[in-house]
Amino acid sequence: MFKLFNSFSLSKQDFVPFDKSLVKIFICGPTVYDYTHLGHARIFLTYDLLSRYLNDQSLQTDVLVNLTDINQNVFNKAKENSTTYKDIAKFYASAFVVDLQSLGIQSINRLVYVSDYVSSIETQVQELIQKKVAYTAHGNVYLDVSRVKNYGKISQQTRTELNLHRLDIGPGKKNQEDIMLWNCTDEFDFSWESQLGKGIPWWHMQDTAVAVENFGKNYDIHGGARELLYPHHEAHLAQYELLTDSEEPVRAWVHVGLVLSDGEKMSKSLGNVVWVKDLIKKYSSDLIRLYVFSKHYRDDMDFSEKDLERQKPLLDLIHLAKSRVSDTTHEDISNLVRSFMESLDDDLDSPTALANLEKICTEVKNGKGLSQIDYSRMCNILGLHI
Ligand SMILES: [Zn+2]
């Protein structure tokens, strides 16, 4: 039975999708105003591994990623370049697709701009107001979290702890931790005319509209970087539950650790950002994948080119094994292939899977048989293009 760590329960749980044969996955996508760095890429590589593994287990996947184009950073970039937010979004969305393709990420089948959902957001915010869980204050619309059952449940915070965060600061808010849904008071270079007032739909609500419109009442996995847990995912879940009248509409909340650079978060101001477009010029996607999967997805990883290069002997062994594949798999190797699969079955434990793959390829080097079918199966799951 496939087990996944659920941030909601803080434990590994048997993964049972709502639909027996189809797994619906929503991954929080990028804000499209810059190129893709390794931290972003790790997220999509992780869900690509997950999708490939589920596909191997005869489960189809439906993977939705939203492109955030309603955002101040996008607007600023548009202004700098004397163009529209849409042009900036299109440019960086195309670059994102190229970067993902260069890493062999094929699992995403729905890639959508949040700006295409503004009328849905407007309708949904009005619905929340009618349900008396949202209110207007000085032109803005907020979600009244005191009306939400067990608010704080994903980020494991009590109301007192939540109250310590100074969020969405605005006049007339009922509770400090209330979540903005529609912003009419701040000045934006781009805004939308609406019955809620001229303004912009706020971040969390953008994702909720995309999820409701694409997946309806429920879906199986919500993913993204761990740093999105609060307030983003907490707010999204509250809104989603209220709009769909469902309890626990998402089976599992799966979060990926950060990629650090010299022990710090990647940022342009520190000059430590590792861009995918640069990395792929120097190293193959196979090597980058082995490197990213050499760490468990939930752990943070500190980028080091030396560590990346340390994967070269394993990649060479995998290449050598390819030239030695035979018709049948030796019993000893069959057991190792089983261990490879079992490690992925245990919350996608890719480091252990790679250790098993290394043993397999070493046995093949020493003369034991590995069938083409078993070899290709493992390479396909890892997304290696050998
Ligand atoms: Zn999101």
Boltz pocket constraint, residues with backbone or C-beta under 6 A from the ligand:
constraints:
  - pocket:
      binder: B
      contacts: [[A, 27], [A, 28], [A, 29], [A, 207], [A, 224], [A, 232]]
      max_distance: 6.0
